[in-house]
Amino acid sequence: MGYEAAASGASALGLSPEGVIAACRAVDREIAAGVTPGAVLAVVRGDEELVYAAGVADPDASEPAAVHAGTLYDCASLTKVTVTLPLVLGLIDEGRLTLDTPAASLLPEFASGGKEEVTVGQLLTHTSGLPPLVNLYSSHLTREEMWQTVYRTPLQAKPGTRMAYSDVGYMTLGRIAEEMLGVPLNEAARDKIFGPLGMDSALFCPPAGRAADIAPTEYDTSAGVRLHGVVHDENARALGGVSGHAGLFAAAGDLVRYARMWLGCGLVPAPAAGARLLSRAAALASVRSFTESIPGASRGLGWALKGDPLDASGDWMGPRSFGHTGFTGTSLWLDPERDLAVVLLTNRVYYGRGKTVKALRACVHNALAAAVVTNQRF
């Protein structure tokens, strides 16, 4: 889709053509500047959507293929809110646990280093006191030894007293979901999220035959290869490509359907309209602040809210906006007051970890929020 097609699709979304073109141009500027080789931008309002794809997936390929709407991206930490969060919320909906349930009551091995009272809610809101990271990949550990390392990770702060974004917390939540559901995380995601929502391309550990559809990420100097269809996150890779904090590969259309579910407060979008993935209560609770007593933090359940240090909504999205980013250059942001969701997929780590799409996210979100010309839903 070029500018002309994007502009013609804007009116169906109640957006100004000029605003949509401005967002597309922001994407093209960053590609031209060498920030990312390509990108897919998807915009959702009501029952309508438009997708803008630009650049190439792999500029070093002998015949670089253009990015298209179906290009799969390593979603990195979008795994946290697209897989782990809804699985845990579903368990709460089913009455099998609560936000106040101690994680150690579900994973007894977790009860060490002062973590006996860490709750599921604190893990979801990054207020558990766990550190951001743990190194599972530098030593030759077995899979079980890796998980024991996760379980034994000591706290860095008293639970509930500070917000520190933690992969370790979401690794733990992923294990809780696996234990309670009785299946591996990738199978639970397929059966309980991807299937019901029609996220037909979303998966963990893409088979080698899908490589042509996938945007590669960073060149791995230790292995001497570019990561292509292999998860970028080192810990998720060490764990076999499946973890609660990273590992998801998806196309823009998959995340569009996921975003529609959140804009619909848990309802599965058409053609299965009327079914629910999450209760309305769970969806609404997830996007209110659970960190009002913690200075500088604004976190819902999983989601970053307006004003959080990891808020990437830009300047014009509303006070109820929420979203999440992924280290590889991905993001999903929603503004329920405008009935607007924005998916931005890039492989910015292709050129190394020094590249950033922080400014691109803000520019795209500003242009699209400013483009809204029809009445708001709420």
N, C-alpha and C positions, 0 to 999 in steps of 0.2 A: 504493500500500500504506500503510495506516494503522498505528497502534500495535498494534491487535488482530491484524491480519494478520502483522505483523512478529513478534509474540510467538508466534503459532501456527507460524510457520516456523522458530523458533529451535531447537526440539527436534530437527528433522531434521539440524541442523548440530552438535548436541551443545553448544548454547549455552543459557544460562539466559534465559528470556523477559525477566527484569528487566534483564539486562545489555544485551540488544538494544534494549529500549525506552529505556534510558539513553543509548545511542549516538544513537538517533533524536531524542531530546529535545535532545541537545547540538546537533544540526543545526538543529532548529527554533528554539532560543534565538538562534543566530547570525543566522538569517534575520530573526527578530523584532527583533534589535538593529541591523539594517541593515548587517551585514557583507557579506552576499551576498544577491541576490534569490531564489536557489533553489539546490538541491543534489541530487545523487544519491549515495546511499551503497550500495555493494554489498559483501556479505560472502560469502566462499568458505571452505568446509571440506569436504574429501573430494569427493564427487560432488554435493554440495548447494550451493545459493547462495540468498541472498535479496537483494532490492533495495528500498530505501526512497527515494522521491522526494518532494520537498517544495518549496513556493514556486513562483515563476514565473520564466520565462526572461528576460522583458523587461518590467519593470513600467511602462515608459513607452509601451508599445504601446497602440493604441486599444482592443484587446481582449486583455489579457495572457493568454498561454497557460500553463497549469500545466506545470511540469516533469514529465517522465515517464521511464520506464526507458530509452527510446530516444532521449532528448535528446542531441544531439551537443555536445561541449565542445571548445574549443581547449585541447589538452593541453599546450601550451608545451614545457617541458623534459622532459616524459615522452617526447618524441620521441627523446631521447638514448638511453634504455634500451629503448624499445619498437621502435625502427627501427634506429638506427645500431649499437647494441651487438650485437644478434643477427646483423646482416649481417656485421660484422667477425669475430665469433666463428665464424660459418659459414665464412668464408674461412680461418680458422686450422684448423678441423676438416678442411677440404679440403686442407690442406698447402700452401696458396698463400702464406702469410706466417706470422710468429711474433710474439709479444709484443715480441721484441727487434729486429724488423725496423725499420731507420731509415725514418721517414716519407718522407724525401727520396729514398730509393731507389724509392719508388712514385710520388711527385710531385716531380720534379726542381725545379720552381719553388719548392718549399718550402725548398730548401737556401740560405738566406740568413740574416743576422743571428744567426749562431751556432746555427742549428737543424739543422745537418747530422747531428747524432747523436741528435736527439729520436726516440724509438721509438714504435711503435704502442701498446705497453703504457703508456707515460707519458701519451700522449694519452687513453687510456681511463681512467686513474686520476687525471687532472687534476694530474699531477706533471711536466708538460713544461716548466714555466717560462713558458708563454705567459700573457699577461694575460687577465683575465676577458672583456673586450669589445673590439670594434673598431667604429668608426662607419662604416657603409656607406651610410647613408640621408640624410645631411645634404648631400652633394654630388651633382651630377648625373653619376654614373658609369655607364658601360655595365656589363653583367653581367661581361664579361671583366675590366674595370678593378676591379670589386669583388673578384673572386677574386684578382687580383694584389695587391690591398691586404691580403687575408687572408694570402697566401703571404709577403708582405714584413713582416708584423708581427714586431717584434723580441721576443726573450725578456726577461722581467723577472727571471728567476732562473736559476741553473744547473739543467739538467734533473735531476730526481730528488731535489732538495734541499728542496723545499717543495710543499705541496698548495695550489693556487689554482684554484677552480672556474672553468672556462674554456669559454665558448661557442665561442671561436676554435678550440680543440682539436677540438671536435665538428663544427664546420664542415669542418675539415680531414679528419677521419675520414669524413665523409659523401662528400667528394670522392674519397677513396681507394676507398671502396666503389663509387662510380660508375665510376671508371677501371678497377677490376679486374673488375667485373661487366659492364661494357660497356653499361649502360642507366642512365637517370636514376634518382635515388634513390626517387622515388615509385613507379616501375615495379618496381624491385627489391623494395621493401617489399610491394607488392601480390602479386607472384609468389612471394616466398620467405617471407613472414611472414603477411600478412593472409589470403591464400588458403588455405594449408595449415592455419592455425589456425581458420578459420571466423570471422575478424573481419570480418563482412560490412558493417559500417557505417564502418569505419576508412578514412580517405583523407586526402590532401593536397588543397588547393585545391577545396573543395566547390563544385559548380555553383550558380548563382543559384537554381535551383529547389528546392534543399535548405534554403533560409533558414528556412523555418517549423520545421524540425527542430533548429535550432542556437541555442544560448544565446549572445547577443551579449556583447561585452566592453566595452572602454572607449570613451568618446566622444573621437574624434580632433579636437581643436580646430583643428589645422592644416588639415584637410580639411573640417571642419564636418559630420561624419557620425559616427554610432556604428558601430564595427567589428562587422560581422555576417556571419559566414562568411568573413571575411578574417583572416588570422593576425595576432595582436596584436603579436608580436615585430617590431620595426622592421627589423632586419637580414634576418630571414626574409622579410618583406614585400618589401623591396627586391630580394631575390633571386628574386622570383616566387612566393613561398609554399612553396618546397621547400628545406629545408636539413637538415643533420645534427643541428642543435641545437634546432630548433623547426619547427612547421608541421603537425603531426599533429592531426586532428580525429577524435574517437572517442566512442562511447557506452560506458556502464558495462559492458555485456555484452561488448564487444570486449576491454576490459582484463581482465575476468573470465577470458576464455579464455586471454589472454596470461599471467595470473597462474597459472592451472592448469598451464601448460607449465613454469613455474619450480618450482612445488611438486612437479611430477613429474620434476624434474631433466632437462628437455629433451624429455620425451615430449609428443607432440601429444595433447590430450584427446579423449574420445569426441566424435563417432562414428568418428574415424580413430585410435582407440587402438592403440598399438603402433608407429606411425610416430614418427620423431624429427625435431624441428626443430633441436635442438642435441645434441651428445654429452653424456653424463653427466659426462665429464671437464670439458668447458667450463662446464657449469652449476655444478658444485661449485667449480671454481677461481674463478669470477666472484664468489662470495660469501665468499671468504676475504680477509683484509686483505693489501694490497700496500703498505701505508704504515706498517708498524710502526716503521720507522727515522725517521719524520717526526713530531715532537711535535705532539699535538693532532689528528692526522688518523686516520681509520679508513675507508679506501676500498677497495672491491673493484673489479672491472672494471665500470665504469659506476655501480655501486650505492653508495649511502651505507650504511655499516654502523653498528652500535650504537656510540654514543660519538662519532661524527663531528660536527663543527660543524653539518652539515646533516641530522643525524639527527632525524626527525620521528616516531619510533616511540612516543613517550610514555614512561611509567614502567614499565609491566608487560609489554610485549613482551620476548621472551627475548633472550639474548646473541647469538644467531645471526640475529636479525631484520635485514632489509635493505629498502631501498626508494628512492624518488625522489619529488621534488615538481616542480610546474610553477608558474611565476610567476603564471599566471592564476588559481590557486587549486585546482589539481588535485594528486592524490597517489596513489601505489600503494605499499602497504607489506605485507610478507610476514613471517610468523613460522613458519619450517619446523618448529620444535619442537612447535608447536600445530597444525600443518597448517592455518594460517589466513592468508588474504589479505584485505586491505581496500582497496577502491577508493573514493576520495572525489573527486567532481567538483563544483566550484563555479565561478562566474564572478565572483569577488570583486572583480576590477578594474572591474566594471560601475560601481561607485560611486567609482572612483578608486584610485590606487596606494597610498593611505594605509591602506586596509583590509587586515587580515591574518587568515588562517585558521590561524595557528600554534597558538593555544590549542585551536581546534576539532579539529585533527588529533590533538593529544595526548589530549584528552578522549575522542574517538571510539575511538582505539586502546586507551586504558586500559579503557574500558567493555567493549570486545569481548574483550580479553585476559582480563579478570576474569570474563567470561561463560562461558569454556570449562569445561565440566563433565565431558566424557568423557575417556578416556585419551588421552594424546598419542601421535602416530604414532611418534616417535623416542625 
